[in-house]
Amino acid sequence: MADPKNLACQTCGFVGLSSDSDGYFYCDRCGAQAEDFIETGVADEDFVDKGFGGSAVYVASLSRRVGGSQANIKPEPLSQPEFATPNSNLFWNSLTQNIDNDATPIKKEEEFYEADVDGPTGPEDFGGSVKVKPTFEDYYNEIRIRYVLGLQYMIQFQCEALVREFKVSPLICGLAGTIWMRFVACSAVFDDDWADQTIQNSEMERTDEPEDHKRRKYREEPHNMYGQRAVMIWYRSLRKRIPLSCSLGVSFLACHVAREAILPTDMVKWSLEGKVPYFAAFVEIEKCIGRPSSACPISSRIMFGPSQALPFQKLESLAAIIAQSIGLDLPPVNFYAIASRYLQKLCLPAEKILPHTCRISEWSMPPGLWLSTNELRLPTRVCVMSILIVAIRILYNIHGFGVWEKSLSSHGDSSSTSNHIGQLDPMCDSEMGDDAGEASDSPCQGADDLGTNYYRHSSQVQKSKLDAAELLRKLEARYKEIANTYEYSKDLPTYLQYCKDVVFAGLEPSFEDHDEEKLIEEFWDFYQNEKDSEPSEDFEGGHRAFNQKRLRDEGLASHISLDNKRTRDEGCVSGPSSDDGTSHADESQPGLGGDKNSESNDQASAETLQSEAIRHLKLDMEENRFYYIPPRVKIKRLDYLHYVRKKDEGAYTYAAHADYYILLRACARVAQLDIRIMHTGVLSLEKRLAWLENRIDHCLHLTPPNVSCQFCSDIAPEHADDDSIGLSNLNI
């Protein structure tokens, strides 16, 4: 007979039975009687083979009685919820084909029961299969299969959401499955010695001597020599080799291979919003593979619940690492689709800018368009946006000519505005401007007349079909409108629904706690009533405050106008002059003096607004360690302007004109990048383009060597010492 300590209770599933004086066995936990087993009191020598005419001897006092005083009442089985079993799909079939034959498949809910769950849902036949406790192999096989299969379902849910919600090509589903299978095979988690090797590695990490640990809790589970649970050791090894973030990495890599315009910023944002299953995916995973069994005593929330969001740059490097591990050669990013998205978000004409950006990309082919395993390298979207910035600067002539400062002047007085701009910042001398952008030594005519020559040169340079001033106005307005906010932050009901579906997913109110549900409904009704009554009050209060402010402003304006009128009147009637009658002329024509004063006031107000706008821009630039450069006055070159960065007290300081800074600032916000990182990417691309131009120019002016081979030259060998024709003198 089997040891009763290894037998499972048919009522609660607890492993361990003990016998009583009446000959029956009872559960050590719930006390239920095991009807399939009874103490017979027969020794081994009492058994005689029936073929020889003998029979076993039983104790009559231990025979079963029906209706006696010793008859026990069978307890009612406790109810247990039923859970969905995993359905067969392409992912699961592909996974099981790559698993070794020695690895046992995942066990269903009916095979193992935890010690703290309810009993079976229905009665079992008498003399059925006996449930035994999991073995060492059952533990690591169950944990390994459950973890890998759960991540596989997570990838499947993410691909389905991308196709359904964001209209991505269904091709990514097949690509993600293939990438995932190869990545699991390369991770070596299904090797035969994976479990033993993981335990040995955990023991080698400890340097102290092992002690005799008294395991009061989890004593039925396997442990290493230091008393650490083998279940957690295997689980940590799986999380290290195949982290949960690999699901997003595989999905993003599938989109990248399928040439979809999906960025890492999109994947991370959608995962935070819950549109792409990641943080709350364990709820659906548990519905597919069932609740954890006794061989895998780790809850689904812990096993498949990420603790933090994945950074943008980490997602790119993770996708590149996965591709490198499986030997997948990646193409560059889909520049055309991503650039079109950025131009649409900036509200710029794509039909005018996009062809030029594609030419620059195809001609230069910068390495920044490929995914990299280096997490510290600039992201691919930096390279895409840098090409856009360079193309926009070329098309709109944004090279420090002061287009933005000129647009601030309402009257368009070029001489006064140019003199004002030339004297905006006494700390910015011409030497700083030359260091930042001037690369040629060719002098300009009339360079001494700064104001006149500035607008004369700018009028000659800015003969472009595209309006740079209009572009800067759009970019400045778009910069204030763009806000990288999440959808759940738009109102309280959306945020509460987000908390219920994502943050606190899987948590439900107490079982049959009607008071709690009623209290929640009362609070929600109270909030809705208060919300409905707030807008009218706020609108009336805001309207009243607005009217009071308008009345104060009108009263102040009328007071100022009365003072000005009184001043003018006093000036006009101040008394006759003993000169040539100028005072009488002023009295006869009072409108002339008023027009001059109004023009001077308008001009002064325009200059004040212009100075205030420039002051605000300087403050914004200083926050990002940028140094404001006034518009160019000593123009030496009319071509592309290159900026440099200088190291000041251990940190880089960037010098830039207002036109370039406004363009850079808007593009950085659209790409969700720091403005200094965006500027560094632009400088790197400009450096590469300049290097290519220099190499091309050098190759075009190379002189071919003297040809002395008799097979590839018509010149006789004896004339090999003659001078060859110099191609460098030809006009190519």
C-alpha positions, 0 to 999 in steps of 0.5 A: 500500500502507498504511504498515506502521507503521499496521498491527496485528499479528494475533498480539498486536494491536500497531500497527507492523510493519517489513520485513526483507530477505526481503520479509516484515513482522514485528511490532516487539513479538513478532516474529511474521510478518505473512502477509497482507503481502509486499514485491513490489518493484513500482514504480507505473509497472510496473502496467498495466491488464489491459484493455490486455493487460499485467500486473504484473512481480514479482521472482522471488526474493521469491516465496513458497516452501513448506517452504524454509529461509525458512519461518517457524513461526507462533507459537501464539496466546496465550489471552485471557479472554472477557468479557461484552458489554453486553446491551440494556436499557431504560436503554441504549435510552433513552440511545442515543435521546438521543445525537447521530448524530455520536457513535459508539457504544461499541466492543466488545472485539474492535475494539481491544486494549490494548498489554499484553493477550493476542491474539485467541481465534481465527484470522481470515480471510486478508485481513480488516479491518485494525485501525488505531489510534484517532483523536481522535474515537474517544478522547473518544467511547469515554471519554464513552460508557463513563463514562455507561453505567457510571454508568447501570448503577450506578443500575440495580444500586442500584434493583434492590438497594433493591427486592430487599433493602429492599422498596422500590416497583418504581416507583423503577426507572422514575423513576430512569431518567427522572431520569437521562436528563434529568440527562445531557441537562442536563449537556451532555456529549454536545454536539458541541463538548464535547471541544474545549471541554474541551481549550481550558479546560484550556489556559486554566487554565495561565498559563505558556508551553507548551514542547516536551514530549518524550512518551516514554509515551502518545505515541500518545494526543492531548495538549494544548499543555502535554503533558497527556493528553487522556484524563485531561482528558476523564475529569476533566471527566466526573467534575466534571459527573457525579460518581459520587455522582450515582448515589446522588443519583438513587436517593435522589431516585427514592425521595423522589418515590415517597414512600418512607420512605428517609433519606439515613442509610439510603442512605449506611449501605447503600452502606458495608455493600455492600448498595447497590452503590457502592464495588464496583459497578465489578466488575459494571459491567465484566462488562456493558460489558467491559474498557477498550479502547485508546481508553479506557485507564482501568481500571474500578476508577479510573473507577467506584471512589469514593474516599470515602463521601458525607456525609448532608447532602451527599446531600440537597443533591445530590438537590435540585440534580439535581431543580433542574437538570431542573426537577422540583418536589419534594414534602415528605418522607413525614412519616407514614412517617418519623415512624412509623419513628422512634417504632418505633425509640424504642419509643413508642406510635405510636397515641397520639403519631402523630395529634398529630404529623401535626396539627402538621405539617399545620398548620404545614407547616415549610419544613424538610420540603422538600429544599434545595440548601443543604448548610448547612441543617438536614436534613429529618430534623431537622424531622421529629424536632423535630415529634415532640419538641414533640408528646411534650412536650405529651402528657407534660407535659415542661416542667421539673417534675422528673419524672426527679428525682422518679423517682429517689427510692425512698420517694417522700418528696416534701418531703425530695426536693423540698428536696434537688432545690431545693438540688442546684446552688447555681450554678443560681439561680432567675433562670437558671431564669426566663430559660430558661423563664418567660415570664409574670409571673402570681404563684403562691400560696404561692411562698415555700414552695418544696418544698411548692408544687413538688410541689403544682403538679406534681401538678396539672399532671401529670394526664395519661393518659400516664406521663412517668416511664415514658417517661423510663425507656424513653428512658434505657434505649433511649439506651444500647441504640441504637448506629449500628453497621455489620453488617460489624463484628459479627464477624471472618468477616463483616468479612473477607467484607466486605473481600473483597466491597467493600474489595478487590473485583476482586482475586483471588489470583495466577494458579495460585498454589496455595501462596498459596491453601493458606496462606490456608486454613491460616490460616483453619483456625487461626483457626477452631480458636482461636475454638472454644477461646476461649469455654470458657476465657473463660467459665471465667476470667470465672466464676472472677473473678466468684466471687472478686469475689462472695466478696470482696463477701460478706466485705466485707458481712459485715464491715460488718454485724458492725461495725454490729452491734458498734456497736449492741451497744456502744451498747445496753449502754453503761451505765445512765443516771441519767435517767428510764430511757430506757436500760432502754427501749432495752434492752427494745426493741432493734428500734426503734433498729434500724428507725430506723437502717435507715430512715435508712441507706436514706434516705441511700443513696437520696439518695446514688444520686440525687445520683450519677445527677444528677452523671452527667447533669450531666457528660453535659450539660457534654460537649455544652455544656448547662447543668443547670437544677433543677426549676421551683420558682417556677412562673409558667405551667403551659403550654409551656416555651420554652428559650433559648440564650446566647452565652458567650465566642463559643460558645452555651451551652444551658440545659435541664432533665433531663426535656427533655435525656433526651428530646432526647438519645435522639431525637438518637441515633435520628436520627443527629444532634448533640444541639445540632443537634437542639436548634436544630431544636426551637427553630426549630420552636417559634419558627415555631409561636409566630409562627403563633399570634400571627398567628392571634390578631392576625387574629382581632382585626382590625377590618374597615375602613369600607365605602363602596362602594355595590355591596357595602354597604347603607349609603347613600353619605351615611351613609358617615361614620358609625361602623362596627360594631366586631367586636373587641368581639364574643366570637368 
